[in-house]
Amino acid sequence: MAGTRSLGRQFELLWGAYAVSTLGTWFAFDAFSLIAILVLHTGPTEVSVLAAAGLAVGALVAVPLGPWVEFRRKRPVMIAMDLVRFAAVLSIPAAFALGWLTYAQLLVVAVAVAASDIAFKAASGAFLKSLVPQEDLLIASSRFEATTWTVTMLAPPLGGMAIGIFGPMTTVLTNGVSFVLSALGIRAIGGSEPRPADRTASRLSVADLAEGWRYILAHATLRPFFFNTVLTGGLIMATVPLMAVLMLGNLGFTPFQYGLAFGAPCLGGLLGARLARRFVTRFGQRRVLLVGGTLRACWSVGLAFVHSGITGLVLVMVIQFGLVTCMGVFNPVYAAYRMEQTESDKMARTLAAWSITSSATIAALTALCGVLAAAIGPRSTILLAGALMLATPLLLPRRMPVAAPAIEHAVRQH
C-alpha cells in the first residue's frame, strides 16, 4: 500500500493480522451504538453513556496491563487479547438469539473490549519496534495507516448494507471472527522472541503503574504531542454517538447512508498515508507534524450543519474527507516519531499509558457530550466540540529535535 519495499515475512504476517482485525472492527462500525439504538431503542444519553462507560472502566482495568505486558513476550499477549475480544463480542449475538440481550451486557462487553484493545496495542507497538529496524519505522507506520483508511473506506458501507439486509448482529459476528483470524496470523509469525528482562520484584508497584505517564510527561516533545493527540481524539470520538443519533434518528438517514458518509471519505486517509513519506522528504518531519496537526483541527465544526437529504450526506462526506486526509498524513509520521523517541524497554508501558489516557478522555468527553446533548441538543453539542477542536493546535510542540538521520535517510532512499 504505502510503498513497495519488503520488510520481511514476519512483518507481512503482522500486517495481515492487523488488516483482518481492522476489517472486522470497521465492518461493525459503531455496532454497540447501533444495537442500542435499533434493537434496545435507547436515547442519546444512554448511547453516550454506553460509549463512555465502556472506555472509562476499560481504561481503569487496563492500568496494570502496561507494565504486565512490558515484562512478557508480546506475541502471546496479542493472541490472548484477540481471543478475549472474540469471546466478549460473540456473547452479544448469542444473547440476542436467546432473547437475553440487555443494555447491561453491552456495557460489560464494551469494557472487556476496551481493556483488551489497550493491552493489544501496547504489545503490538512494542513488538513492531523490535521487528522493524528504526530506519523503516515510518515505512511500516505508513503501511498500517494506509490499511486503516482503506478498510475504513470499504467496511462501514458494507456493514451498513449488511445491517439493512440481515440485521445488526451480522456485523458483530463478523467482527468476532476477525479476531480469531488475527490470532491465527500472529501465531503464524513464528521465530523466537527475546524474553523481556526479569523484574526484580514479584509484584507490580505504584512506580511500575505510573512509569509510562512519568516517561511521557518528562519528555520535552512527547508531552505536548500527548496532550494534543489525546484531546483531539477525544473531541472527534465524543461526537460519534451524537452523529449516529442525529443522522439515524432525527434526519432519517439509513444505516447504509450513515456508513457511506463516514466510509467513502477514508479514501482521503489512504491518499494522506501514501503522501506522508514524500512530504517528510520535501518539508521535513517537524513541518509535516505541525502543519498536519493544525489542519486536521479545522474540519469537525462543519458537522454541526448536517441536514437531511443528499446535500446533507455530501456535506458530511466532504468534511470527513478533509479531516481524514490530514489525519492520514499526520498519523504515520507521528507514530514513527513516537516509537523513535521512546526507549525500547519502556515502549509497552508508554503506549499503554497513552491508550489509557486516550480512552479515559474519550469516555469523559463522550459522557459530557451526552449530558450536553440532553440539555441543548445533539447539533449544538457537536458545534461546541468542533469549536473546541480549533484550539487544539496550540498544544503542538513549537520546537522539536531534528528527525533521526536514519529515518530521514530511509525516507529519501525509499
C-alpha positions, -999 to +999 in steps of 0.1 A: +000+000+000+022+028+012+053+018-006+067-014-022+098-021-001+096-055+016+100-055+054+102-093+056+077-122+061+072-116+098+061-080+092+039-091+064+021-116+087+017-090+114+004-065+088-021-091+075-033-099+110-038-062+116-057-058+083-082-086+090-090-075+126-093-039+114-116-050+086-138-068+112-138-038+135-148-013+109-174-037+093-190-034+127-185+004+128-203+018+159-220-015+163-228-012+200-244+022+195-264+009+165-276-021+186-285+002+214-305+025+191-321-001+167-325-031+190-328-018+225-344+016+214-322+038+238-319+075+235-289+098+230-279+099+267-279+061+270-259+057+238-233+082+250-231+065+284-226+032+267-196+046+247-182+065+277-186+038+304-170+011+283-140+032+276-137+046+311-139+013+330-119-005+303-091+021+308-092+016+346-090-022+342-061-017+318-039+004+342-019-026+354-017-041+319+010-018+306+037-030+330+023-065+328+028-065+291+062-049+293+077-079+311+062-106+289+067-118+253+044-097+232+030-123+207+013-145+233-002-114+248-016-102+214-031-137+207-047-138+242-062-103+237-076-113+203-093-144+219-107-123+248-122-099+223-136-128+203-154-143+233-167-110+245-181-098+212-197-132+203-217-131+236-238-104+221-254-123+191-257-154+214-277-134+240-297-118+212-306-152+197-318-164+232-337-132+239-315-123+268-297-092+254-297-062+277-281-028+279-261-040+309-245-067+288-235-042+261-217-022+289-198-053+301-187-063+266-177-027+259-154-027+290-138-061+281-132-050+245-117-016+256-093-031+281-082-058+256-077-032+229-053-013+252-033-043+261-031-054+224-020-020+212+008-019+239+020-053+230+018-048+192+036-014+193+065-029+213+066-059+191+067-038+159+096-017+172+115-049+179+106-064+145+114-034+122+147-015+120+145+021+132+151+034+097+120+016+085+095+027+112+080+054+090+075+029+061+058+004+085+036+031+101+026+044+067+015+009+056-006+004+088-021+038+083-029+031+046-045-002+056-066+015+083-081+041+059-086+015+030-105-007+054-124+022+069-134+033+035-148+000+024-161-018+055-186+007+071-208+009+039-207-029+036-215-032+073-244-007+069-258-027+040-254-060+060-273-044+089-301-033+065-304-068+050-295-092+078-298-072+110-272-056+133-259-088+148-243-098+114-216-072+118-209-082+154-205-118+144-181-109+116-160-088+140-157-117+164-145-140+136-119-114+125-102-116+160-098-153+156-082-148+122-059-122+136-048-145+164-040-172+138-020-148+117+000-136+147+007-172+157+020-179+122+047-153+125+069-178+143+105-172+151+119-166+185+110-135+205+136-124+231+125-128+266+120-095+284+143-087+313+131-103+345+116-080+371+134-076+404+101-076+423+074-102+422+045-078+422+037-046+404+044-014+424+029+020+421+060+031+404+055+004+377+020+015+371+030+052+367+061+046+347+045+052+313+030+085+323+062+096+340+082+089+309+058+108+287+055+139+309+093+141+313+099+141+276+101+176+260+083+168+228+063+136+236+045+156+263+028+182+241+020+156+214+004+135+242-019+163+253-026+173+217-035+138+203-054+128+234-077+159+233-081+158+196-090+122+195-114+127+224-132+156+207-136+136+175-148+104+191-171+120+217-194+133+189-197+099+171-227+087+191-243+121+187-238+119+149-254+085+149-284+098+168-287+129+147-283+111+113-301+078+120-328+093+142-335+129+137-326+132+100-337+098+088-306+085+071-304+047+066-276+026+082-261+022+047-260+060+041-245+065+076-218+040+069-212+056+034-209+091+049-180+080+071-166+053+050-161+067+015-142+098+026-115+075+040-101+075+005-085+107+018-068+089+046-053+064+021-041+093+000-026+110+030-008+079+042+007+074+007+019+111+007+033+112+042+068+100+033+070+123+003+060+152+025+087+143+051+113+141+023+103+175+009+094+195+040+109+176+070+094+157+098+088+188+121+069+208+095+047+179+084+037+172+121+029+209+128+010+217+096-008+183+095-017+186+132-031+221+127-051+213+095-068+183+110-084+206+136-103+227+111-130+204+099-151+190+127-171+221+134-188+217+100-206+186+111-230+207+132-246+219+099-255+185+085-291+183+072-314+157+056-312+147+020-285+142-005-268+176+001-265+168+038-249+135+030-225+152+007-216+178+033-207+151+058-186+133+032-167+164+022-159+173+058-148+138+066-126+137+035-107+168+046-104+156+082-091+121+074-067+133+046-050+155+072-050+126+097-036+102+071-006+125+067-001+133+104-007+099+120+021+077+105+047+105+109+036+110+145+035+072+152+071+067+138+083+097+158+068+084+190+084+050+185+118+066+176+117+088+208+106+060+232+131+037+248+125+001+239+123-012+275+095+014+282+076+010+249+047-011+262+042+010+293+043+042+273+019+030+247-004+016+274-004+049+293-011+068+261-040+045+252-054+045+287-054+083+289-069+085+254-097+061+263-104+079+296-105+112+278-129+099+251-151+085+279-152+117+299-159+139+268-184+114+255-203+114+288-201+152+289-214+155+254-242+131+262-253+153+291-250+185+270-270+168+242-298+161+266-298+198+276-291+217+244-295+190+216-270+169+196-264+196+170-254+223+194-231+199+213-214+189+180-209+226+172-193+232+206-170+202+203-159+214+168-152+249+181-130+235+209-112+214+183-100+247+167-079+254+198-060+220+198-031+231+176-020+254+204-009+222+222+015+211+195+052+215+203+068+245+187+103+231+189+113+196+180+146+178+177+156+172+141+144+139+128+168+110+134+193+108+105+185+071+099+148+079+094+154+108+071+179+087+051+154+059+048+127+082+036+149+096+009+161+061-002+127+045-004 
